[in-house]
Amino acid sequence: MKVQDYVIKADDVFVLPEAVIKIKQLIDDDSSSIEDIAEVINFDPAIMSQVLKISNSALYKFTSTITTVSKAIQVIGTRSVYDLVLAYGVAHAFKNIDKSVVNLDKFWELGVNCGLLAKYLAEEIGVKEPEKLFVCGLLHNLGELVLVQLNPEVARKGAEVDEKNRPLSLQKKI
């Protein structure tokens, strides 16, 4: 299978939750308010808990506990809320992936670490909206999940990394 084939088939496999799409529409609509966005988030307990958890994390260093989604949106910004909701949606879309091929806990842990490092480096050099780079780092290896979903045998071979077979050379060989 060629790369283009994976891209075409990934569209059928990768479906975001409706809340993610609705939040994006509201953020893009200048007539929408923070309360409109918060209302959609409040109807999805999993997304709501993630938004509150992140807004209260050391990542944003807010001085008091944030208890409402509206306040969380004010603190972290609509763009960051969308990035967070998108990341949640991606994780949700792949929740039923074959865990014998990929360790999802390790996959997301590496993604979070990469995202945090990217955000830190962006802040150090003064990049505007460093949270965008957090999402880029978080999702940087998303193609691996698409491959696991569409072609688990090839993904399994690609995971056989050792001192002799480094990831890049192994991927090129396969």
N, C-alpha and C positions, 0 to 999 in steps of 0.2 A: 504494500500500500504506500502511495506517495503522500507527501506532506499535505497537498491540496485535498486529498481524499479524507485525511483526518480532520481537516478544518471543516469540510462539508458535513461529515458525520457528527462532529462535535456539537453542531448546532442542534441536532436531535437529542443528544444525550444531556446536554447542559441546559437546564431550564431553571431560571431564577424564580423564587417565590413571588407571588403577585404584589406583596407589600414592597418589595425592592423596586419594582417597576413604578408603582404608584408614588413612592417617595421621590424617585427621580423626576417624574412628571411635575410633582408639586414644587420641587426645588427649581426646576427650569421655568416655572410659571411665576412671573413677577407679581401677580396678584395674590399669590398664596402667602400665608403667614406662618410663623413658627408654630402657632397653635394647630394649623391644618396639618403640618408635618407630624407634630406630636400626636395628634389624634390617630393617624395611621399607625404610628409606632406603638401606641398604647394598645391597639387591638391585636398585636402580635407579642405575647409575653416573652418569647425567646429573644426577639430583637430588642424589646424594651429593656430586658435585663442586661443585654450586652451594651447598650447605649449608656445606661446608668453605671454599669461596672467600669467602662472605659473612662467616662467623664469623672469618676471618683478615683481614678488610678493616678499614680505618680507621673504618668505621661503628661497630664494637664496641670498638676500642682495647684488645684483650686483650694482656697483656704478653709472652706466649710463643706460639709457633706451635701451632695446634690441629690435631691429626693424626687424631682419631677423631670419628666422628659423635656418639657419646655425649657427649663433652666439648663439642662444638659446641652440642648441645642444651642442656647445662647453662649455657653462656655466654650464648647468645642467647635461651633460653627456648622452651618448647613452642609458645606462641602465635606467636612470631616465626618459628619453624621452619615452622609451618603456613602463615603468610602467605607465606613464601618459596616453599614447595612449591606453594601455590596460584598464585602468580605464574608459576612455572615451568610449571605445568599449563596455564594460560591461554595462555602463549606457545607451548607445544607444540600445543595444540588448534588454533591458527591458523597453524601452520608451513607449510601448503600453500596459503596464501592467494595470490591473484593479485598478484604483485609488480609488475605493470605499472600497477596502480591505486594501490598504497600502497607506500612505501619502509619495509619493516619495521625495518631498522636505525635509521632516523631516528625512526620511531614509538616504538620501545623506548627509544632515547636520550632523547627528550623525556619519556617516562614516568618513566625513572629520575631525570632532572633534577628533574622535578616532585615525585617522591617524596622525593628528598633535601632539597629545599627545604621541603616540608611537614613532614618529620621535624625539620629544623633549627628551623623556627618553633615547632613543638610543644614542643621542648625549651626554647626561649627563654622560653616563657610557662608552662612547668611542667605540660604536659599529661601525664597518666599514659599509659604505653605508647605513646610517640611512633612506634614502629615500625608501628603500625596505620595511621598517617597516611602512612607511606612507601608501604604497599601501596595505599592509596586514591589517592595521587598516581600511582603506577605504572600503575594500571588505570583512571585517570580517563577515558580516551578510548576505552574498550573498544568502545563502540557503533559507532565508526568501522569497526572490523574486522568487526563483525557486518554492517554495511551493505555493506562491500566484498564479503563472502562471499555475501550474499543478493541484492544489487542493485548490481553493479559499475558500471553506467552512471550511476546516480544518484550513487554515491560519486565517480566520476571527475569529474562536474560540480561536486560539492561541494569538490573539491580545487583548483579553478581560482581560487585566491585571488590577488589582486593588490592594488595600492593602492586601486583603485576598488571591488573586491569583497572585503570583509572576511569572515572566516569566518561570523560570526553572521548578517549580512544575506544572505549567499549561501545559507546553510542554510535560512533562513526563506523565501527566494524559491523554492528548489527544493522 
